Amino acid sequence: MTTFDKFAKKYPDPVQAHREFAMDLYRHGKFVEAIAEQHKAVANAEKTKNIDADEYNRLASYYYAVKDFTHAAEFYQKALTIAPNHPVIQENLSIMYFKQQKYQESHDLLISLYQQKPDNINVNDMLSATNGLLGNLDEAKFHGEKSLTLKDELVHQPDNLKAIAELKHAYDRNAPAAKPFCYANPQRNVIAFSLWGNHYYYIQGALLNALYIRHLYPGWTARFYYADDVPQKTITSLAKSGAQMIKMGKHEGAYQALFWRFHVAHDKDVDRFLIRDTDSVVTCQERLAVDEWLRSDKAFHIIRDFYTHTDLILAGLWGGVGNCFPDLTPYIRKFYQTHMPERTIDQQFLRYNIWPLIKDNVLIHDSCHQVFDAKDFAPLGHNPSTIHVGLGWTKIPYIPGKELLQEINHDS
């Protein structure tokens, strides 16, 4: 009996059987297979001439997972022919326009949604982003700050505080406090990344970060939590560069590996940690902000440097004092199991679980939104205006050291 046969036996309706199988494939990170299976659900539903908008919506979301924004937009538009006033599908379509660099179309759709519901967090997120890229900086600042404020209010609601009470109790027992930074033991000051797969974008990003950290971050050590599908020559190169390599095995679920780097936050052998994205390289501007944090009396550090940076904690731009949390594994597992996995699920975990704990003990550098006592970056050491902290490395015109990288084939 094939895997689909099991779903077909459980769900006699072929539309539901293909839909549930597609969703299962998606949850296991098999996005391409999920697309094919959801197409079958759509085809069967279309035959009945009684198709629901959600069938197209699901298919579009699976295309979004593989960054096929054109097909995602196409199926969001099909969904809207059935449910033209569906606000979530309209939001999703505005994101696809944004990803396709159709900023004005995205903005126009968002404005109509904002007029219907001004406190919609996702709409304010996107209005900050679209206005920022359209040059409407006052509007971008307004919507970004509104989004951040709404998120803060949301996670401090009684239901969420009750949900994280156990984690807060364990966190409070440790009472994290800033300590003087010690350059003499870089193995205890860790910059953590997650790494899986063999896509050159992430492999080369990892190699660049390992190279840059040696020069930009004396007193720190790169650490990669990696999957067993990372090419061996990459693992060897990273280790030779001085990076700590932590094998995590196979990543079983969609986006699950994003959480691996968070393990550094409860490592008893770490004094200070930074968590970064593999596809973005460390910069001088970021390093100077980290130095300012190290001289402060705050135990945690958060960076935001663009109009799309409207979450309370960006998953790849925060840090803290070491061994400040209990083992986060059970809390991550519970969150993952109760939320639909998508590309910012790790960031959502930080929003609901970590931000309420650290809000009063954090230094925030934010060049666009001045809320929660955030401060701008120092006047010296800024990146060029077109390169913000956290920008993907392929969007930077010249990458020093790129010529030193190993050649990684797409199928290596």
Backbone torsions as a table, in degrees:
resi	resn	phi	psi	omega
1	MET	NA	126.1	178.4
2	THR	-73.9	167.6	178.0
3	THR	-59.8	-41.5	179.2
4	PHE	-63.9	-36.9	180.0
5	ASP	-57.1	-34.9	178.6
6	LYS	-64.8	-39.6	178.2
7	PHE	-71.4	-37.9	-180.0
8	ALA	-64.9	-36.0	177.6
9	LYS	-67.9	-37.5	-178.4
10	LYS	-77.6	-34.0	-177.1
11	TYR	-122.4	98.8	-178.1
12	PRO	-59.9	-32.2	178.4
13	ASP	-71.0	118.1	-177.0
14	PRO	-60.9	-31.6	177.7
15	VAL	-62.6	-48.2	-179.5
16	GLN	-67.3	-37.8	-179.6
17	ALA	-62.0	-48.7	178.9
18	HIS	-66.3	-37.8	179.4
19	ARG	-62.5	-48.2	-178.1
20	GLU	-67.2	-37.2	177.3
21	PHE	-65.3	-42.5	177.9
22	ALA	-60.5	-42.8	-179.9
23	MET	-64.8	-38.4	177.7
24	ASP	-64.7	-42.6	177.2
25	LEU	-61.0	-43.4	179.3
26	TYR	-60.5	-46.4	-178.6
27	ARG	-62.0	-24.4	178.2
28	HIS	-94.5	11.7	175.3
29	GLY	78.9	11.8	179.6
30	LYS	-95.6	74.1	-170.2
31	PHE	-68.6	-42.7	-178.5
32	VAL	-63.2	-43.8	178.4
33	GLU	-65.2	-35.9	178.4
34	ALA	-64.0	-39.3	177.8
35	ILE	-60.1	-48.0	-178.4
36	ALA	-61.0	-40.8	-178.0
37	GLU	-71.9	-38.1	178.3
38	GLN	-68.9	-30.8	173.5
39	HIS	-59.1	-38.2	178.5
40	LYS	-67.0	-38.8	176.4
41	ALA	-62.1	-43.5	179.2
42	VAL	-63.6	-44.8	-178.5
43	ALA	-61.3	-42.9	178.4
44	ASN	-66.4	-37.7	179.0
45	ALA	-69.0	-37.9	179.7
46	GLU	-65.2	-32.2	178.4
47	LYS	-62.7	-32.7	-179.4
48	THR	-80.0	-11.4	-176.7
49	LYS	58.2	27.9	-179.9
50	ASN	-135.7	44.1	-174.6
51	ILE	-78.5	140.8	179.0
52	ASP	-92.6	147.2	179.8
53	ALA	-58.3	-29.5	-177.6
54	ASP	-65.3	-25.7	177.7
55	GLU	-65.3	-44.2	176.2
56	TYR	-68.0	-37.8	-179.4
57	ASN	-61.3	-43.2	178.5
58	ARG	-64.1	-44.6	179.8
59	LEU	-60.4	-42.7	178.3
60	ALA	-61.1	-41.4	-178.5
61	SER	-66.1	-32.1	177.6
62	TYR	-71.1	-37.2	174.6
63	TYR	-64.3	-36.9	177.6
64	TYR	-61.1	-37.1	-178.6
65	ALA	-62.5	-30.4	178.3
66	VAL	-97.8	12.4	177.0
67	LYS	62.8	29.4	172.6
68	ASP	-94.0	81.8	-172.5
69	PHE	-71.9	-26.8	179.9
70	THR	-66.3	-49.9	178.7
71	HIS	-69.2	-34.4	176.9
72	ALA	-59.9	-46.5	179.0
73	ALA	-61.6	-40.6	-179.7
74	GLU	-57.9	-44.0	-176.2
75	PHE	-81.9	-26.3	170.1
76	TYR	-64.6	-39.2	178.2
77	GLN	-65.3	-38.3	176.8
78	LYS	-63.8	-39.6	178.0
79	ALA	-61.4	-36.8	-178.7
80	LEU	-73.2	-18.3	174.2
81	THR	-69.7	-22.9	178.6
82	ILE	-93.4	-40.4	-179.3
83	ALA	-128.3	75.6	-171.2
84	PRO	-63.0	-20.7	-177.8
85	ASN	-108.6	18.9	-178.3
86	HIS	-74.5	109.7	-171.9
87	PRO	-65.4	-36.0	-178.2
88	VAL	-68.1	-41.9	178.7
89	ILE	-66.5	-37.6	175.7
90	GLN	-63.1	-41.0	175.6
91	GLU	-59.3	-46.7	-178.6
92	ASN	-61.6	-40.6	178.6
93	LEU	-64.6	-38.4	178.4
94	SER	-62.3	-34.7	177.5
95	ILE	-67.5	-39.2	178.7
96	MET	-65.7	-40.0	175.1
97	TYR	-59.3	-42.9	-179.9
98	PHE	-61.9	-44.9	-179.2
99	LYS	-64.8	-27.9	177.6
100	GLN	-87.1	6.8	-178.9
101	GLN	64.4	26.2	172.9
102	LYS	-94.2	68.8	-169.0
103	TYR	-66.7	-37.2	-179.2
104	GLN	-69.0	-41.6	177.9
105	GLU	-62.5	-41.8	177.3
106	SER	-61.6	-45.4	-178.1
107	HIS	-62.2	-44.6	-178.0
108	ASP	-61.7	-41.7	179.0
109	LEU	-67.2	-39.1	-179.6
110	LEU	-66.8	-36.5	179.8
111	ILE	-60.4	-42.1	179.5
112	SER	-65.2	-36.5	177.6
113	LEU	-69.7	-38.0	179.6
114	TYR	-64.4	-39.0	179.6
115	GLN	-64.5	-30.1	177.7
116	GLN	-77.4	-36.0	-175.2
117	LYS	-149.1	87.6	-174.6
118	PRO	-63.5	-20.2	-178.1
119	ASP	-98.6	18.1	176.0
120	ASN	-71.8	115.6	-175.1
121	ILE	-62.4	-47.0	-177.2
122	ASN	-63.4	-38.5	179.9
123	VAL	-66.2	-41.6	177.0
124	ASN	-65.5	-37.6	173.5
125	ASP	-53.1	-54.6	-174.3
126	MET	-69.9	-32.9	176.7
127	LEU	-67.4	-32.4	173.1
128	SER	-63.1	-44.3	-177.7
129	ALA	-67.3	-49.4	-176.5
130	THR	-67.4	-42.4	178.6
131	ASN	-63.5	-37.9	178.2
132	GLY	-60.8	-42.9	-177.8
133	LEU	-79.9	-19.6	175.0
134	LEU	-88.4	-2.8	178.1
135	GLY	87.4	7.6	178.1
136	ASN	-90.6	74.7	-165.9
137	LEU	-71.3	-33.8	177.1
138	ASP	-63.7	-43.5	178.7
139	GLU	-66.2	-38.7	178.5
140	ALA	-61.2	-45.0	179.6
141	LYS	-62.4	-43.9	-179.0
142	PHE	-59.5	-50.6	-175.8
143	HIS	-71.0	-35.3	177.8
144	GLY	-64.8	-44.8	179.4
145	GLU	-67.0	-35.0	177.5
146	LYS	-65.5	-42.4	179.0
147	SER	-61.8	-46.3	179.8
148	LEU	-61.7	-41.4	-179.9
149	THR	-66.2	-42.5	178.9
150	LEU	-63.3	-39.6	179.2
151	LYS	-65.3	-41.7	178.6
152	ASP	-61.3	-43.6	178.5
153	GLU	-63.3	-38.9	-178.1
154	LEU	-63.4	-46.9	-174.8
155	VAL	-76.9	-11.3	175.4
156	HIS	-98.1	10.6	173.0
157	GLN	-68.1	149.3	-176.8
158	PRO	-53.0	-38.4	-177.9
159	ASP	-62.1	-42.7	-179.5
160	ASN	-71.9	-41.0	178.5
161	LEU	-61.0	-36.5	176.6
162	LYS	-66.6	-39.3	-177.7
163	ALA	-65.5	-31.4	-177.5
164	ILE	-104.1	14.6	-175.4
165	ALA	-59.8	-41.1	-179.3
166	GLU	-65.0	-44.8	177.7
167	LEU	-62.2	-42.4	-179.6
168	LYS	-63.3	-40.4	179.9
169	HIS	-62.0	-45.0	179.1
170	ALA	-66.3	-38.9	178.6
171	TYR	-64.7	-44.7	-177.7
172	ASP	-62.7	-28.9	179.7
173	ARG	-64.4	-30.4	-179.0
174	ASN	-82.7	-24.0	178.8
175	ALA	42.5	67.8	-176.3
176	PRO	-61.9	139.1	178.3
177	ALA	-138.8	146.8	179.0
178	ALA	-67.5	138.4	176.7
179	LYS	-124.9	156.8	177.7
180	PRO	-56.6	137.9	-178.9
181	PHE	-74.6	136.7	-178.8
182	CYS	-111.8	110.9	179.0
183	TYR	-75.6	-17.7	-171.4
184	ALA	-71.8	-17.9	-177.4
185	ASN	-129.9	74.5	-176.0
186	PRO	-62.5	-20.9	179.2
187	GLN	-65.2	-17.4	-178.7
188	ARG	-100.1	-0.4	176.4
189	ASN	-118.0	106.2	-163.4
190	VAL	-119.0	134.9	171.4
191	ILE	-106.7	112.6	-168.0
192	ALA	-103.4	140.9	178.1
193	PHE	-133.9	155.1	166.5
194	SER	-103.2	144.0	-179.4
195	LEU	-146.4	127.1	175.3
196	TRP	-149.9	158.5	178.2
197	GLY	80.6	-174.4	-177.9
198	ASN	-129.0	22.0	179.4
199	HIS	-71.7	132.4	-174.0
200	TYR	-58.6	-30.7	-177.2
201	TYR	-58.5	-42.2	-178.4
202	TYR	-87.8	-35.8	178.5
203	ILE	-63.0	-50.4	179.6
204	GLN	-65.8	-36.3	176.6
205	GLY	-61.2	-40.6	177.8
206	ALA	-63.4	-45.3	-178.7
207	LEU	-64.2	-40.4	177.7
208	LEU	-63.7	-44.4	-179.8
209	ASN	-63.2	-41.5	177.9
210	ALA	-60.3	-39.8	178.6
211	LEU	-67.6	-47.6	-175.7
212	TYR	-67.2	-39.5	-176.8
213	ILE	-60.5	-35.4	178.5
214	ARG	-59.6	-30.3	-176.2
215	HIS	-101.4	-38.8	-176.2
216	LEU	-85.6	-23.2	-173.9
217	TYR	-126.3	63.9	172.5
218	PRO	-61.3	139.9	-176.6
219	GLY	92.3	-1.6	179.9
220	TRP	-124.7	159.1	177.6
221	THR	-130.7	134.6	174.4
222	ALA	-74.3	145.3	175.7
223	ARG	-137.1	132.0	178.8
224	PHE	-117.9	120.5	170.7
225	TYR	-89.0	109.3	-167.4
226	TYR	-121.5	154.9	179.2
227	ALA	-90.7	165.7	-177.7
228	ASP	-77.1	-1.5	176.7
229	ASP	-98.9	8.7	173.6
230	VAL	-77.0	133.3	-179.2
231	PRO	-55.0	139.7	-177.4
232	GLN	-60.7	-37.3	-178.1
233	LYS	-67.2	-28.3	175.0
234	THR	-69.2	-45.3	178.4
235	ILE	-58.5	-44.3	179.9
236	THR	-63.4	-44.0	-179.8
237	SER	-63.5	-42.3	-180.0
238	LEU	-64.6	-42.4	179.0
239	ALA	-64.3	-41.0	178.5
240	LYS	-63.6	-28.0	180.0
241	SER	-75.9	-6.9	-179.9
242	GLY	102.6	2.2	-179.1
243	ALA	-74.6	145.9	170.8
244	GLN	-80.4	134.3	-177.1
245	MET	-117.2	118.7	-178.4
246	ILE	-115.7	108.9	-178.8
247	LYS	-77.6	129.1	-177.2
248	MET	-110.0	-3.5	-179.3
249	GLY	82.6	-145.9	-175.8
250	LYS	-91.1	138.6	174.3
251	HIS	-88.5	113.2	-170.7
252	GLU	-82.1	-36.2	-173.2
253	GLY	-114.8	160.8	179.1
254	ALA	-59.4	125.5	175.7
255	TYR	65.0	8.7	-177.9
256	GLN	-63.8	-35.1	-177.1
257	ALA	-66.5	-18.2	177.1
258	LEU	-57.4	-31.0	-176.2
259	PHE	-77.9	-17.3	-173.4
260	TRP	-54.9	-42.3	-176.5
261	ARG	-62.6	-21.0	179.4
262	PHE	-68.7	-16.4	179.3
263	HIS	-59.9	-25.3	-179.6
264	VAL	-62.8	-25.4	-175.6
265	ALA	-71.0	-20.1	177.4
266	HIS	-117.2	19.6	178.1
267	ASP	-79.0	120.4	-176.8
268	LYS	-69.9	-13.6	-179.8
269	ASP	-98.2	15.8	-178.3
270	VAL	-118.4	131.8	177.7
271	ASP	-93.4	-39.7	176.6
272	ARG	-138.9	145.2	177.6
273	PHE	-136.3	150.1	168.5
274	LEU	-126.7	143.6	177.6
275	ILE	-118.4	127.5	-173.7
276	ARG	-133.7	163.8	177.1
277	ASP	-90.2	138.4	-179.7
278	THR	-66.1	-30.6	-175.4
279	ASP	-87.7	6.7	177.2
280	SER	-127.6	133.3	-176.0
281	VAL	-93.8	148.7	177.4
282	VAL	-66.1	150.5	-175.3
283	THR	-134.8	166.7	178.0
284	CYS	-62.8	-41.6	-179.7
285	GLN	-58.4	-44.8	178.4
286	GLU	-63.8	-43.5	-178.0
287	ARG	-61.8	-40.7	179.2
288	LEU	-66.2	-36.0	176.3
289	ALA	-65.9	-39.9	177.6
290	VAL	-63.0	-40.8	178.3
291	ASP	-61.1	-40.2	178.1
292	GLU	-63.7	-39.1	176.1
293	TRP	-63.0	-43.7	-178.5
294	LEU	-61.5	-27.8	178.8
295	ARG	-86.0	-6.5	-176.9
296	SER	-88.5	178.4	177.0
297	ASP	-101.2	16.8	-178.5
298	LYS	-96.6	143.0	-177.1
299	ALA	-84.1	-17.3	-176.0
300	PHE	-131.4	160.7	-178.0
301	HIS	-138.9	136.1	177.5
302	ILE	-131.0	137.9	176.4
303	ILE	-119.6	134.6	168.2
304	ARG	-135.1	134.5	-173.6
305	ASP	-143.6	23.2	177.8
306	PHE	-159.1	167.5	-177.1
307	TYR	-74.6	-11.5	171.9
308	THR	-87.4	-6.5	-177.9
309	HIS	-87.8	76.3	-174.1
310	THR	-121.5	23.7	170.5
311	ASP	-102.2	156.4	-175.0
312	LEU	-61.8	-41.2	173.4
313	ILE	-132.9	117.8	173.1
314	LEU	-75.4	131.1	-171.3
315	ALA	-59.8	-26.6	-178.1
316	GLY	-111.4	20.0	179.4
317	LEU	-143.4	55.1	176.7
318	TRP	-147.7	167.8	179.6
319	GLY	-165.4	178.1	-178.3
320	GLY	-171.2	-178.6	173.1
321	VAL	-74.9	149.0	-174.7
322	GLY	-74.0	159.2	175.7
323	ASN	52.8	40.2	-176.2
324	CYS	-97.9	-12.4	-178.6
325	PHE	-119.8	155.9	167.0
326	PRO	-68.2	173.7	175.8
327	ASP	-55.6	116.7	-175.8
328	LEU	-79.9	-8.7	-173.1
329	THR	-53.7	-50.4	-178.9
330	PRO	-65.9	-31.4	179.9
331	TYR	-72.6	-38.6	176.0
332	ILE	-65.1	-45.3	-178.6
333	ARG	-58.9	-44.4	-179.9
334	LYS	-63.6	-42.8	-179.3
335	PHE	-65.1	-43.5	-178.6
336	TYR	-63.0	-40.2	-177.3
337	GLN	-72.2	-19.8	-176.2
338	THR	-108.7	7.1	178.8
339	HIS	-132.1	146.0	177.1
340	MET	-66.4	122.2	-179.1
341	PRO	-67.5	128.6	173.6
342	GLU	-151.6	175.7	-163.1
343	ARG	-64.6	-14.5	176.9
344	THR	-114.6	23.5	-177.6
345	ILE	-63.4	-32.7	178.0
346	ASP	-67.3	-36.2	177.9
347	GLN	-68.5	-36.3	176.4
348	GLN	-65.4	-39.0	176.4
349	PHE	-58.8	-44.5	179.4
350	LEU	-63.7	-38.9	-179.2
351	ARG	-61.2	-49.7	-173.6
352	TYR	-82.6	-30.7	-171.8
353	ASN	-105.3	-35.8	-172.1
354	ILE	-100.4	-42.1	-178.2
355	TRP	-54.8	-47.2	-179.5
356	PRO	-60.6	-24.2	-179.8
357	LEU	-79.6	-36.3	-169.5
358	ILE	-107.3	-3.7	-172.1
359	LYS	-50.8	-39.6	-175.2
360	ASP	-90.2	6.9	-177.5
361	ASN	-137.7	42.7	-173.8
362	VAL	-135.6	141.8	170.2
363	LEU	-99.5	125.5	-177.9
364	ILE	-114.4	126.3	168.7
365	HIS	-103.0	123.0	-177.2
366	ASP	-145.4	117.5	-177.2
367	SER	-84.7	-10.2	-173.4
368	CYS	-118.9	-31.8	-173.1
369	HIS	-128.4	120.4	-177.6
370	GLN	-104.7	78.3	173.6
371	VAL	-129.9	159.8	-179.6
372	PHE	58.1	39.8	178.0
373	ASP	60.9	27.0	177.6
374	ALA	-65.5	149.8	178.5
375	LYS	-124.6	155.3	177.7
376	ASP	-75.2	166.9	176.3
377	PHE	-71.5	159.4	177.4
378	ALA	-60.2	151.7	-175.3
379	PRO	-67.1	-23.6	179.9
380	LEU	-101.6	153.0	175.4
381	GLY	85.1	13.5	-179.5
382	HIS	-69.6	148.7	167.8
383	ASN	-68.0	161.7	170.9
384	PRO	-54.3	153.7	-172.4
385	SER	-60.1	-22.8	-178.9
386	THR	-89.9	0.1	-176.4
387	ILE	-124.7	100.9	178.6
388	HIS	-90.9	159.6	175.5
389	VAL	-62.2	129.2	-178.2
390	GLY	96.9	-2.1	179.2
391	LEU	-67.0	141.2	176.7
392	GLY	-58.8	139.3	-171.3
393	TRP	-65.2	-27.3	-179.4
394	THR	-72.0	-13.5	179.4
395	LYS	-91.3	-1.2	178.3
396	ILE	-91.6	123.6	-172.3
397	PRO	-55.5	-42.8	-179.9
398	TYR	-131.4	126.0	-179.6
399	ILE	-109.0	105.3	177.3
400	PRO	-58.6	134.8	177.2
401	GLY	90.2	-5.4	-177.2
402	LYS	-59.7	-32.4	-178.2
403	GLU	-68.7	-13.2	-179.3
404	LEU	-89.6	-8.5	-174.6
405	LEU	-74.0	152.0	174.4
406	GLN	-69.3	156.5	175.2
407	GLU	-82.5	124.1	179.2
408	ILE	-115.7	116.1	176.0
409	ASN	-77.0	150.8	-178.6
410	HIS	-59.8	-29.3	-177.0
411	ASP	-105.6	18.3	-177.2
412	SER	-74.9	NA	NA
